[in-house]
Amino acid sequence: MRKKNPWFDYALDDFKAIEVLLNEKVYRLACFHAQQFVEKVFKGLLFQQGIDPPRTHDLGFLYQKLEQLNLLLKIDMPDLEFLSDVYLEFRYPPDIGLLPHGEPMEEDALKALEIAQRIFAQVDCEPAKGSRGNLMFLLC
C-alpha cells in the first residue's frame, strides 16, 4: 500500500500564499514561499519514487537528485539559485536582504512568483476525490 504524499499538500499551500503575500506587498515572504513551493515539489517527486527526501533547502541539489532519476522539470539552474539565495538570505535576521540590494522589492517577488508558476504549470493540480488538493504531477 502506497503512503500518502504530504509534500504536495504543503506545496500547494505555499503556492497559494505567494499571491496573497504579493497582494499585501509582503515581498520577502512571497519570495520565501516561492522557494518553499519549489522545494516541496522536488521533495514530493522524490517521495513518489520511494526516496526519503534529504533534509536540505538547496534546490540545485534536489534538482540534481531528480535528474538522476530522469524526472526533469523545465527550469533553469540560475532560477533555482535565485530561490535558494532568497531562502538562505531571508531565514535569519540580521541577514535579511536579497543579494546586493537589500530587502526584496516587488520585482524580486514577481520573479520568484514567475519561477513558481513555471513549475506549477508542469503539474496538474486537480484534487483527487476526497483529497485536500493533492498535486498529481505530469512530467512533460
Secondary structure as GFF3:
##gff-version 3
##sequence-region A 1 140
A	DSSP	alpha_helix	6	23	.	.	.	ID=ss1
A	DSSP	alpha_helix	27	48	.	.	.	ID=ss2
A	DSSP	alpha_helix	59	68	.	.	.	ID=ss3
A	DSSP	alpha_helix	77	90	.	.	.	ID=ss4
A	DSSP	three_ten_helix	99	101	.	.	.	ID=ss5
A	DSSP	alpha_helix	106	120	.	.	.	ID=ss6
A	DSSP	beta_strand	123	124	.	.	.	ID=ss7
A	DSSP	beta_strand	136	137	.	.	.	ID=ss8
###
